[in-house]
Amino acid sequence: DTGVSQNPRHKITKRGQNVTFRCDPISEHNRLYWYRQTLGQGPEFLTYFQNEAQLEKSRLLSDRFSAERPKGSFSTLEIQRTEQGDSAMYLCASTLSGSGYEQYFGPGTRLTVT
Amino acid sequence: EDQVTQSPEALRLQEGESSSLNCSYTVSGLRGLFWYRQDPGKGPEFLFTLYSAGEEKEKERLKATLTKKESFLHITAPKPEDSATYLCAVQAGYGGATNKLIFGTGTLLAVQP
């Protein structure tokens, strides 16, 4: 069990550019979550997958954000036309349905939009 | 609206000085309450899950308790390595309506030697 991994760990981009992050969950975990965390705040839910199906999206999630989990394993989160307000830590978590509700988090991707 | 409030925002303790962190919640059907530890620049690390009022769980110097309105994280004889932000989160909703975690803003704990 190698834990949840995320790449890249850090990303600096200019406003208006597109960025994509990757998350590899704990193997055999069928549920995958994306959260966003800004300084001094707790993580805020963005979206959730069970296997390859995206089952829930936050109402706060802009149309510029899209997430996929094509084969029910790794997931990608893309932000189009980045804005300075998108600067945050993007966290991925995974869990196995039926095993309890705890979610295990990855190290996060720190996005800075200049 | 489901809500989680943590207090205090920050806490400074001397090594060995025991204390408690509070997490109060308002949810429509609690499915689970979670405590996480987060070190600077890292993702949250899972500590405990509590499911029903009266439940308690322990791990080393940490003990988590749950009532119908709040949870406490008791830290006994803390050490400097216990310094971190402690996050509380709830999972709410009947019948599996949602699987998301709703987090509080955390308590920043600093333990001085």
Interface residues (C-beta under 8 A of the other chain):
Chain A: V4 Q6 R31 Y33 Y35 G40 Q41 G42 P43 E44 F45 Y48 L55 E56 S58 L91 A93 G100 Y101 E102 Q103 Y104 F105 G106 P107 G108 R110
Chain B: V4 R31 G32 F34 Y36 G41 K42 G43 P44 E45 F46 T49 L87 A89 Q91 T98 N99 K100 L101 I102 F103 G104 T105 G106
